[in-house]
């Protein structure tokens, strides 16, 4: 059973429910994180004791962290798991802070792209199977799936990090991309810009109504990706981060795709956009001086 963190973002919360949670009713308002455990069926009583559900505010986040038990757990391992669960409820937990940061950027993107009337669900693939974000239509709105690596940083490779245990979830499919992940974070400013660009790229697919129908050809799919790249660049102001990401993908993970243009081409197109923007600003400055 896959363990996912499901974040349901409602378009609006009103009345006493929103006030009690400290949520701005005009914002995306409610984020729900659920860490779904595995292997609990064989020990129902112990599982029931180990399971904790706590309400903590991360833009009104609910973090539900059941224990992950296996038949080979010894007492020390169970104690470690209990400690990790306690740490995961802390307001200083990096996972919650990062989820809150993602929430704010999604709220911003939805507002800027005029998507506030749609419901947005976000899933974090906590099994580490997904390598790249994706978006799809759902009843009343849409769903964005983000990879586990989206929440992690190189600091989490330190055993003292509260998020260190999440590295155990990374699948063999994702492990081979860890060199890319580490190279990605060598420039933290551009890495954060790249993550912002990715968020706006997925929201751009929704704004451009790409998710309503399947692309009928590779050419059509390529066109949609380029349109989403362009809109994300214009709205997010993070085109440089997008180019940075595509450069790294072309170097560390060159994979031909039937649905996405080559990463090197996408990086080049974003840099051309940045150059046009720079020239346009220069022209405007010249006009003001003259």
PEDAJO-V949978 format. One record per backbone hydrogen bond with DSSP energy under -0.5 kcal/mol. NH is the residue of the N-H (numbers start at 1). CO is the residue of the C=O. E is the energy in kcal/mol with one decimal. If there is no record, write none. Layout:
nh = [NH:NH]
co = [CO:CO]
e = [E:E]
//
This chain:
nh = [4:5:6:7:7:8:9:9:10:10:13:17:18:19:20:21:22:22:23:25:27:30:31:31:33:33:34:35:36:36:37:43:44:47:48:49:50:51:52:54:56:56:58:61:62:63:63:64:64:65:65:66:66:69:69:73:78:79:80:81:82:83:84:85:86:87:88:89:89:90:93:96:97:98:99:100:101:102:103:104:105:106:107:108:109:110:111:112:113:114:115:118:119:120:121:122:123:124:125:125:126:126:128:134:136:138:141:142:143:144:145:146:146:148:150:151:152:152:156:157:158:159:161:164:166:167:168:169:170:171:174:175:176:177:178:181:182:183:184:185:186:187:188:191:192:193:194:195:196:197:198:199:200:201:202:203:204:205:206:207:208:209:210:211:212:213:221:222:223:224:225:226:227:228:229:230:231:232:233:234:235:236:237:242:243:244:245:246:247:248:249:250:251:252:253:255:266:267:268:269:270:271:272:273:274:275:276:277:278:279:280:281:282:283:284:285:286:287:288:289:290]
co = [2:124:4:5:122:6:7:120:8:28:25:14:14:15:16:17:18:19:18:23:24:28:59:60:31:62:32:64:4:34:35:40:41:43:44:45:46:47:65:63:54:61:56:56:31:54:61:33:62:52:63:35:64:38:67:70:74:75:76:77:78:79:80:81:82:83:84:85:86:87:90:93:93:94:95:96:97:98:99:100:101:102:103:104:105:106:107:108:109:111:110:115:140:9:142:7:144:5:123:146:3:124:125:145:143:141:138:119:136:121:134:123:144:125:147:148:148:149:153:154:155:157:158:161:163:164:165:166:167:128:171:171:172:174:175:177:178:179:180:181:183:184:186:187:188:189:190:191:192:193:194:195:196:197:198:199:200:201:202:203:204:206:205:205:209:210:217:218:219:220:221:222:223:224:225:226:227:228:229:230:231:232:233:238:239:240:241:242:243:244:245:246:247:248:249:253:262:263:264:265:266:267:268:269:270:271:272:273:274:275:276:277:278:279:280:281:282:283:284:285:286]
e = [-0.6:-2.4:-0.7:-0.6:-4.0:-0.6:-0.6:-2.2:-0.6:-0.6:-0.6:-0.5:-0.8:-1.7:-2.9:-1.4:-0.7:-0.8:-2.6:-0.7:-2.3:-2.6:-0.6:-1.5:-0.6:-2.1:-0.5:-2.8:-0.6:-0.8:-0.6:-1.2:-0.6:-2.7:-2.0:-1.8:-2.5:-1.9:-0.6:-1.2:-0.6:-1.3:-0.8:-0.5:-1.1:-1.0:-0.6:-1.4:-0.7:-1.1:-0.7:-1.3:-0.6:-1.0:-0.7:-2.1:-2.3:-2.2:-2.3:-2.3:-2.2:-2.1:-2.4:-2.3:-2.1:-2.4:-1.9:-0.6:-0.9:-1.5:-1.7:-0.6:-2.0:-2.9:-2.2:-2.3:-2.0:-2.5:-2.4:-2.2:-1.9:-2.4:-2.6:-2.4:-2.7:-2.8:-2.1:-2.6:-2.2:-1.1:-3.2:-2.0:-2.2:-1.6:-2.4:-4.0:-2.9:-3.1:-0.6:-2.7:-0.7:-1.5:-1.5:-1.7:-2.2:-2.1:-2.6:-2.4:-2.8:-2.9:-2.5:-3.3:-0.5:-0.8:-1.6:-2.2:-0.5:-0.6:-1.9:-1.8:-1.5:-0.5:-2.7:-1.8:-1.5:-1.6:-1.1:-1.9:-1.2:-0.5:-0.8:-2.0:-0.9:-2.1:-2.0:-2.2:-2.7:-2.3:-2.5:-1.2:-1.5:-0.7:-0.5:-2.3:-2.4:-1.8:-2.5:-2.0:-1.9:-2.7:-2.4:-2.0:-2.4:-2.5:-2.1:-2.1:-2.2:-1.4:-1.1:-2.5:-2.5:-1.6:-2.4:-0.8:-0.8:-0.7:-2.2:-2.8:-2.2:-2.2:-2.1:-2.3:-2.3:-2.5:-2.4:-2.4:-2.6:-2.5:-2.3:-2.3:-2.6:-2.6:-1.2:-1.8:-2.5:-2.1:-2.2:-2.5:-2.2:-1.8:-2.5:-2.3:-1.2:-3.2:-2.3:-1.1:-1.9:-2.4:-2.1:-2.4:-1.9:-2.1:-2.1:-2.0:-2.2:-2.3:-2.3:-2.3:-2.3:-2.5:-2.5:-2.3:-2.0:-2.4:-2.2:-2.1:-2.1:-2.2:-2.0:-2.1:-2.5]
//
